[in-house]
Amino acid sequence: MNILLLGSGGREHALAWKMAQSPKLNKLFVAPGNAGTSQVAQNVDLAVNDFEAIATFCLDKEVNMLVVGPEDPLVNGIKDFFTKQPDLQHIGVIGPDAESAQLEGSKEYCKQFMEKHGVPTAAYQSFTAESLAEGQAFLETLAAPYVLKADGLAGGKGVLIIDNLEEAKTELASMLSGKFGTASQKVVIEEFLDGIEFSVFALTDGKDYVLLPVAKDYKRIGDGDTGLNTGGMGAVSPVSFVDDVLMRKVEEQIVKPTIDGFAKDNMDYTGFVFFGLIKVGDEPKVIEYNVRLGDPETEVVLPRLKSDLVTLFEKTLNGELSSTTVEHNTDAACTVMVVSEGYPGAYPKGKTISGLENVSESLVFHAGTKNDQGKLQTSGGRVMAFTSYGNTQAEALKKSYQSINKVCFEGITFRKDIGFDL
C-alpha cells in the first residue's frame, strides 16, 4: 500500500523507519519530512495544515493511508476533512477527529473528560482574563508548588510549576495577557502531584486497544532536571519502577475507562493515545493526554516494538484490535537528544553536522536537520536522537553517549544524565 506520513520531527523519522520495514508497504511519503526521513521514504514539500494540497497529493499518488504525526493538523480537523469528502473517504486516517483531538488541544476539555469518566487526575479549576482575581484567589487556597497550564497548544512549553505564591499570581496574569498567545487565553490551575512520571501509549480503534512499550522522558534542558522545559531531551524504555502491579492499575483505572469513554461519547478515535502519567505513592494518575505519539518517547518505544506497524494500523482502521497481540523487544532502549545551543530559547540554524558515518552502535533519528547542497545541517532546536539497545539500561545509555561523541556540530548540547535517576 501507499502511505503518507505527516510531520518533520524525530517522531516522524522513527515512524517512517518502522513503517519502512513492513512487507505491506509499497511507497512511503513524508510531508514535509527531514534529512533523516529522506533516507527511508520520499519527502514531499507539503505543509501539515494545507489540507487541500494533502488531499490532492493523496489522490494523485493513490495513497491508501494517512498517518498524522503532530497534533496541530488533528486539532485543526484533518480527519474530519478526509471523512467528509466522498473522494477521500477510502483513505484511512490514523488520528482522531477534531472533537476528540481536544483531549490535547484543550486542557479544560481534557480534565472534564477525565472527571466524567472517573479517570484519576489532579484537582483543578480554569480561568480567563475576566476571572483573573478568582484565579489568584484560588492559588491562595493551594499549597506550593503551583501548576499553571495554558489551555491550548503551546508547543510543550505552556506548563509552569512555580514555588512562590506571588510569582504564581504574576505568571497567571502574564499568561492570561498573552504570554503563550491564544493558547493561554484560558489557564488551568491544578494541584501539584508529587511523584515520578512515566508515559504509556495505546493504539486504539475507538473500542479496543493494544499497548506499546512503556517509556519515561526527560523534559528539562539541564542535568539533574534543571532549567527550562523543552520538547524532550531523552527517554528510556522499559521503566524500572513500572512493574506488573502498577501496569494492572494503569490499565484498569486509566486506559480502559479512557477507551470506554471514547465509545460512550461516540468519539471518532482511531490512532494513538499518549497517557502522561505520574506515580503518586503506589497509585497512577493522569497528568495529560496527547492524541499522538510523544517525542522523544517514540524514538525509544518504536525500536522496542517487534510487531509490524503497518499491520497494526490496518487492524486499527478495520476495527480488529480486539484479537490483536503486540510483541515487544525485551532489550532495554535509551534515547539521548542532541540540541542546538540556546534551545529552548533562541538558537542558530544552518550548522554543519559531521561524523554520522562513524556511528554504528546507535539508531540516529533526525529531528531538526536538512540537506543543503549535499551538506547535512541543523534546522531546528532538537537536532537528532541517538537510540541504542542494551541488555541493561546502563549498557544502552553508554552506547548512545559513545555515538554522540563521534558526531559534531557547532554548539552541540545534550544532557549527560538521561536515565541516571532510575
N, C-alpha and C positions, 0 to 999 in steps of 0.2 A: 504494500500500500504506500501511498504518498502522504507525508505528514508535514505540516507547517508548525514550527515551534516559535512562539513569540517571546522576545526578550534579548538581552545583551550582556547578562552578567555571568558570574561563576555558577549560579544555579542552572542557567540555561546551557552552559558548556557541559556540566555534569549530566543534565537530562539528555542532551544530544549525544554525548559519549555513550550513555547507557542504551538509548534507543537504537543507535547505530549498530549495536551488537545483535539486534533481532533479525532472524531469518525472514520475518514477515515484512520487513521494511524494503521498499523499492527505492524511494527517493525521499531524502530528508532535507527540508529547507528551514533556515533560521532567519527570523527578521527582527531586528537588523543584525544580530549576532555580534561576534568579536573575532579577534585573530585566532582564538582557540577553536571556536565553533567551525571556522572555515577549514579546519583540519579533518573534521568528521562529517561535515554537511556543506550545503551550498548556502552561503549568506545571501540575503535579499534586502535591498535597500527600501524597507518599508517601516514606517513609524507604527508603534504598537497600538496607537489610538486612531489610526487612519482606517476605519472600518471599511469604507468603500473600496479603498485600494487593496486591502487584505482580501476582501470578497472577490474582487476581480482577479487577483492573482490565484486564489484557490480554484476558481472556475477554469482559468486558463491552463493551470498545471494539473488539473484533475486531482486536487488534494482530497483525501478521504477523511482526514482527521486534523483538527486544530488543537494544539496543546498550548495553553496560556500559562506562561511562566510568572510574570509580575502581577501585582494586584490592581494597578491602575486600569487596564482595559476591562477587567472583571467588574470593578466598581462602576465603570462607565458604561457597562452593558453590552459587551461584545457577544456574550452568549445569547442575549435577547435578540440582538441584531441578526444572528445566524438562524435562530429558531423561528423567527417571524417572517423570513423571506422564503417563499416556496422553492426557489432555485438553489438555496443554500441548506435546506433542512436535511439533506442527505449527508452533510458533513458533520461528523460527531465532534463535540466540543468538550475537552477536558477542562472543566472550570464551571463554577456556579453562575446563575443568573445575577442580575444587578441587585435584586432584593436580598438574595442570600449573601451576596458579597458585602452587604452592610455589616455582617458579622466582623469584618475587618475595617470597613470604611467608616463605621461609627462606633466609638467606644460605648456610647449610651445604648445603642441598639443591641450591641453585644451583651451588655450587662442585663438588659431587660430580657433577652432570650434566655440567659442562664438562670435568672430569677424565675422565669415562667416554667422552666423545665427541671428545676431543682438541681442545677449543676453547682457544686460548691465553689465560691469565689469570695473576694473581699467585699465588705460593705462599701457603699458608695452613694454619692449624690452628684448631680450635674448642674452646671451654672452657665449663664450667659453674661454679657456685659451689663444687661439690665438688672441682674441679680448678683452683682459683684459683692455688695455688702453682705448678703446672705451667705455667699461663698466664703467670705473672710470670717464670718461668724461661725460657720461650720468648721473651719480649720481650728478654731479655738476649742472645739469640743473633742478634737482628736489629740492623741499623743504623738510626739515626734518619732520617726521622721514622717514627713508629709508627702503624699504621692499625688502629683498633678499630671493629668493626661489630656493632651489635645484630642478632641472628639474625632476629628477626621484624620486622613492620611498625612503623615509628616515625615515620610522617608526614614522611619525608625528613630527619629530624633525628638519626637513630641512628648516624651515622658520625662518628668523631672522628679527627683527624690531629694527633698530638702530637710535639713535638720533643724533649722531656725524658723520659728513661727512668723516673725516679722518679714523675713526673707520670702517665706512661702506666700504671704499675703501680697507682697510686692510682685512676685513672679506670676501670681494668679491675675493680677491687674494687667501685667505686661502681656500675658498670653491672650487675655480677652480683648486686648487692644491691638492684636495682630502680630504678635511675636512669631507665630508659625502660620501667618496668613489666614486664609479661610479655615484651615484645619483647626485652629483654636478659637473660632467664633463661639464654640461651646467647650467647656472644660469639665472633665470628670475628676472629682476628688475621691480618692479611695483610702481606706485604712491600709496601713503598711503591714504586709505579711512578712514575718521573719522566718526565713528558711533557705533552702537551696533549690535552685531552678534546674529544670530539665525540659526536654522537648519530645513530644510524641506525635507521630504522623500517621494519619489514616488516609486510605484511598477509599472513597465511598461512591455508590451508585444512588445514594439518597435513601436507601433502605438497609443495605448491608454494607460491610466494610472489611478491609484487611489492614493489618498494621505493618508498618515499615520498622526498621531498627530504631531504637531509642538513641537520642543524642543529647549532648549538653554543649551550649555555645558560650562564648565569652565576648561580651559587648563593649567593655571599656577599652580605651586606647592603650592604657598603660599597664605594666606589670603590677601584679597584686590587685587587679581590678581598680585601678586608679584612673583619674582623668575623665574626659568626656565619653559619652555613649557613642558608639559607632554602629554601622550596619552589621558588625560582627568581625572579630579578629581571629577566630579559630573555633574548632569544635572537636569533640571526641565521641566515639561510639564503640562499644556499649558504655553504659554509665554504671560505675561500680556500686552506687548506693540504690540503684533501681533493681530490686530483686523481684522474685515471682509474687511475693505477698503484696508489694506495692503496686505491681502491674495489674494484679487482680482488682485492687481498689480503683485504679485508674480506669480500667475497662467498665467495671460495674457502676461506679459513681459518676464518671465523666464521659467516656467515649459513647457507651450505649445510650445514656439519656440524651446526648447531643444528636446522635444519628436518628434516634427515635423522634426527637424534636423536629428534625427536618421533615420526616414523614407526616407527623401530626399537623405541622404547619403548611403542608403541601408545597414545600420549597423545592425548586428545580436545582438540585445539587448533585452534580456528577464531577468529581475531582478530588483534590487533596484537602484535608483539614489539618492545620497545624494547631496543636494544643500546647500553648506556652504554659507550663505547669510549675508549681512550687511545692516542695515537700515541707509542710509545717508540722513539726513533731513527726508523727507517723502517718499523717494524712495528706493526700494530694488536693490541691486547689488550682483553679484556672486563673492565670494572670490575664491571658488574652487568647483569642482565636486569630489565626490567619487563614485565608481562603486559598492558599497556595503553599508550596514548599518553602521552608525557611532558607536563608542564605547567611552564613556558610554551612548550615547543617546538611543541606543537600549534597555538598561535596564530600561529606563523610558518611552519609546514610546510603546513597545510591551505590557507592563502591562495595558496601556490605550486602546489597540485595542480589541474591543469586537468580531469582525468578526473572523471566523475560518481561520487560516493562511494557512493550507494545502489546503483548498478550493481556497483561493486566488492564491496560487502557481499553482494549476491545471488550473484555468482560465487564468493565465498568459501564461502558456505553450500552451493552446488551442486557444489563441488569443481572449478571451471572456471578456476582461476587460471593453469594451465599455458599456456593460449592467450591470456592477457590481457596487454596492454601498458598502461603508465601514462604519461600526458603531464604534464609539469611546465611551469610558467611560468618563462621564462628571466630575468625580473626578479629583483633582489635584494629580500628582505623582512627587516625588522627589527622586533622587538618590545621595547618597554620597559614594565616593570610598575611601576605606582604602588601603594604600600602605605601602611598606617596607621602613624602614628608609634608607635614602640615595638616593632613587628614585627621579628624573630620571637619576641620576648618578649611580655609583656602589652601590650595595646593597647586603645584605646577603640573603641566601636561607635556607630552612630547619627549620624555626622557627615554633614551635608547636602552633597551634591555639586552643583555648579553649573557651567555653561559648556559642557556637552557639545554643545549645539545649535550652538556655534561651530566645532566640529571637522568639517572637510570633506575633509582630505587623508589621514586615517588611518581604519582599521577599529578600533573600540573593542570589545574583548571583555570582558564583565563577569565578575568572579570572586567578590568578596565584596561584593555590592550587594543592596539590597532596595527595594521601593516601599512607603512608609509614608504612607498617606492622600495619595497623589499626589506625594509628595516622594521623590526618589532619595537614598538614604542608604547609608553604608558598613555592612557587616555582617560583615566578615572582615579578616584581616591583609593578604592580597593583594587589592586592590580592583578594578583594571582593567588590561588590557593594551592598549597602543597599538601597532598594527601598521601599517607603511607600506611601500609599494613604491618602488623607485627603479631607475634604470639602473645605479647603483652602490650599495654598502652605505652609503657616506657620505651619499648623497642620501636614501636611505630613512631613515637614522637622524635626519637633520636634520628631516625631516617629522614623525617621531614626537615629537621633542622640542618642535617648534613647536606641535604639537597639545596636548601635555601642558601647555604654558604657557597654554593657553586654558581649562583646567579647574581647578577649585579645590575643596578640602575641607580642613577644619582638620587640620593635621598631615601633609599630603600629603608623601610621601617617595619618592624614586626615585634610581637610580644615574645618574650623568652620563657614564659611560664604557662603556656596552654596545657591544661590538664594536670598541672602540678598540685592543685588543691585537692585532687582525688587520690 
